[in-house]
């Protein structure tokens, strides 16, 4: 059984151990500033996977808003909601679960 999780902010997919040990390679600074754990900001429920080798050259990465992140596997949709402490730090937050911010 897979223990993969996806970051609810950037969508990168890693194992639970990778998130627990190393944090999110794209978003860890934001989570630390908000005072929340990385695991609170990840979800085991996600759909679709896209492998990004050169995100800064990929139209798919740009469409998914991950073109400034590290290469890796990214979820197309991530179920769950980020803690409000994180959302409050982000001026232009777009949820990765397909919903819209009110």
C-alpha positions in Angstrom: 0.0 0.0 0.0 1.3 3.4 -0.9 2.0 6.0 1.7 2.2 8.9 -0.8 0.8 12.3 0.0 0.5 15.5 -1.9 1.2 19.0 -0.7 -2.1 21.0 -0.6 -0.2 24.1 -1.6 2.1 23.1 -4.5 0.8 19.6 -5.3 4.2 17.8 -5.1 3.8 14.1 -4.3 6.2 12.5 -1.9 6.0 9.7 0.7 4.8 10.5 4.2 8.4 9.9 5.5 9.9 12.3 3.0 7.4 15.0 4.1 8.0 14.2 7.8 11.8 14.1 7.5 12.5 16.8 4.9 9.3 18.9 4.7 8.0 20.2 1.4 10.8 21.2 -1.0 8.7 24.0 -2.4 6.6 25.3 0.5 8.4 24.5 3.8 9.3 28.1 4.5 5.7 29.1 4.3 4.6 26.3 6.6 7.3 27.2 9.1 6.3 30.9 9.0 2.6 29.9 9.6 3.7 27.7 12.5 2.1 24.5 11.2 3.5 21.0 10.5 4.1 19.9 7.0 1.8 16.8 7.5 -1.1 19.2 8.3 -0.6 20.7 4.8 -0.5 17.4 2.9 -3.2 15.0 1.9 -3.2 11.3 1.1 -6.2 11.9 -1.2 -5.2 13.2 -4.6 -6.0 12.6 -8.3 -3.8 12.4 -11.4 0.0 12.6 -11.6 2.2 14.7 -13.8 5.9 14.2 -14.0 7.8 17.4 -14.3 11.4 17.2 -15.5 11.8 20.8 -16.6 8.9 22.7 -15.0 10.2 26.1 -16.2 9.9 24.9 -19.9 6.6 23.1 -19.6 3.3 24.6 -20.7 1.6 22.0 -18.4 3.6 23.1 -15.4 2.6 26.7 -16.2 -1.0 25.8 -16.5 -0.8 24.0 -13.1 1.1 26.9 -11.6 4.1 24.7 -10.7 6.5 26.1 -13.3 8.6 27.8 -10.6 8.9 24.6 -8.4 11.5 21.8 -8.4 11.2 18.9 -10.8 9.1 16.0 -9.5 5.7 14.3 -9.5 2.7 16.6 -9.0 -0.9 15.9 -8.3 -3.5 17.4 -10.6 -6.0 17.7 -7.8 -5.4 17.5 -4.1 -8.3 16.9 -1.6 -8.3 18.9 1.6 -8.0 22.4 3.0 -4.8 24.2 4.1 -4.8 25.5 7.7 -6.1 29.1 7.9 -2.7 30.2 9.2 -1.2 29.3 5.8 -3.9 30.7 3.7 -3.7 34.0 5.6 0.0 34.4 4.5 -0.9 33.9 0.8 -2.3 36.9 -1.1 -3.3 34.8 -4.2 -4.1 31.4 -2.9 -5.9 29.0 -5.3 -7.0 25.7 -3.7 -5.8 22.6 -5.5 -9.1 20.7 -4.7 -10.9 22.5 -7.5 -13.0 24.8 -5.3 -12.8 28.6 -5.3 -11.9 30.9 -2.5 -14.9 33.0 -1.4 
